[in-house]
Amino acid sequence: MELVLVSTPIGYLGSGRGGGVELTMRSLIKGLLGLGHKIILLAPEGSELPSDCAKAEIRHVAGIDQPSWQHQEASAPMVIPPDGVLLALWEQALDLGKSCDAVLNFSYDWLPIWLTSRVDAELFHLISMGAVSEVMKTLIGDLSRSDPTRLAFHTFRQASDYQLSLSPEVVGNGFILENYAFQPEGKGSLGWAGRVAPEKGLEDAVAVAAALGDQLIVWGVIEDLSYAAEVEEAFPSGTIDWRGFLPTIELQKEMRNCRALLNTPKWNEAYGNVVVEAMACGVPVVAYDRGGPGELIQSGHTGWLVPPDDVDAMIAATSRVGELNRRECRNWVEEKASHEQFARRIESWIIKGINAKKSLELD
Ligand code: UDP
């Protein structure tokens, strides 16, 4: 197939502002190229792809970043800034959509979803967040009733936020396993990775490390500076070891030595890339049983799941990570979440959607 992929409009690929979507797109592009598909990627200026995605054609699109829904009121209206990159991306996508087989959307935005039943192009949407906005929740519910084949989700827990007409298409996610080295021994500090922002609950992970007299290594973009400063001040100095945002290869080199990764989402995390990246290195994950991580971790095997927001339970579980077999963590990722498997799931979702439309047209 000839596929057009439309990147997130909230930051260029490589900036970290797109969160897990950036890694998801890179893994998927490699996987789809491996299956022999032709890929055109539309992405904000400055976006880059690694050398293993060199066969994809990247077209840069200029424009102002789209504000993310993550930090807006649930009732906030849809806003498109003048000269916004979202509009510019979709002008090009609709143009290319006239001749390509399918256009695959990675942005969590109103415009591309609203367009779906109003244009001839075959549009598909991989929804990357739970229902953080009412206007998005309503629109996704409406599209599910008019054409459920156009939507896919990362996990069942994420999809349960939406009122869908059928059981959801759940495609998981994919990881380029050769980018993560398995580390059988993990005697190092505790780790935490993600965008540093309130919905990620960093303060709970720091509380666990402080209670165990440990240090917490933190990787990721500091999205909310005042929140980061508040968390820093609330605990004994030196509890957090800030390492900043690292490229995947550097991230896994450091993360793989951890005894455990702590994952403390305060929202319905759609998937939780960092959970699977840690497991790919053999690092067990102690997480709140909320959102995607609750579906990805097999408690007692690849980590421990504890009741959401229960810091005491997380302290107790973290002190038991030595009972887990790090090989089981890596095995789970190999069996369930390679980039090849992910690309095949996406391919079959798109083919099913195209065929469903064709059979409706024949009727
Ligand atoms: N990440 C990274 N370098 C860092 C810290 C994080 O590349 O130093 C990436 C990580 O690989 C993951 C993303 O940031 O793909 C965070 O995604 P996740 O799904 O965990 O959360 P989101 O930000 O999408 O809510």
Boltz pocket constraint, residues with backbone or C-beta under 6 A from the ligand:
constraints:
  - pocket:
      binder: B
      contacts: [[A, 16], [A, 18], [A, 19], [A, 20], [A, 21], [A, 23], [A, 24], [A, 128], [A, 193], [A, 194], [A, 195], [A, 219], [A, 220], [A, 221], [A, 244], [A, 245], [A, 246], [A, 247], [A, 248], [A, 251], [A, 271], [A, 272], [A, 273], [A, 274], [A, 275], [A, 277]]
      max_distance: 6.0
